[in-house]
Amino acid sequence: QVQLVQSGAEVKKPGASVKVSCKASGYTFTGYYMHWVRQAPGQGLEWMGRINPNSGGTNYAQKFQGRVTMTRDTSISTAYMELSRLRSDDTAVYYCARDRGVVVTATFGYWGQGTLVTVSS
Amino acid sequence: EIVMTQSPATLSVSPGERATLSCRASQSVSSNLAWYQQKPGQAPRLLIYGASTRATGIPARFSGSGSGTEFTLTISSLQSEDFAVYYCQQYNNWPPTFGGGTKVEIK
């Protein structure tokens, strides 16, 4: 069965960077795009970007351009999302979410359990 | 980017009753509309894609309809496990965007 297991909660100071991992199992890692979605406390969902695990190609939401980097390590079926120059309003749960289709659809059929990132001085 | 607006923000329904949730797009998204369910402390779960196709394992009491700018998620007979927040999401235009959510609570 498809599983996405994310790294644990992080507490960071403003201006720092955070790197969240997402280990995939139960399917061919390079066969499906991986997306990252975040959710601030008590708020809705916000798409951040995606990575093609096969090629490493990425697309980011305009809002995060220049601050976010998505990478992958195919040898261990793991995707990463790094967010730099953190601000207090980056406090959120960050999810990895696998695309539903082999052809990218930008619908999210499987989700990680989420990683809480708290930004506080 | 396309703005998705959901209504109502909160819907109070008794178990066994029908729930109707609405989602409106700021411009046409064709049928490229998905619905997700999220329970407290959990990740979202895909319910519907293509406006009306149920995802794998989703009960038949969940149905989606609409196209263009107006969409509806209907839960025909609410079960206790259906009380949650529901989000719509368009994937027709870049970037994909979500609505603000509708909370379905017990009346």
Interface residues (C-beta under 8 A of the other chain):
Chain A: G44 L45 E46 W47 N59 A61 Q62 Y95 A97 R100 T105 A106 T107 F108 G109 W111 G112 Q113 G114
Chain B: A34 Y36 A43 P44 R45 L46 Y49 A55 T56 Y87 Q89 Y91 W94 P95 P96 T97 F98 G99 G100 G101
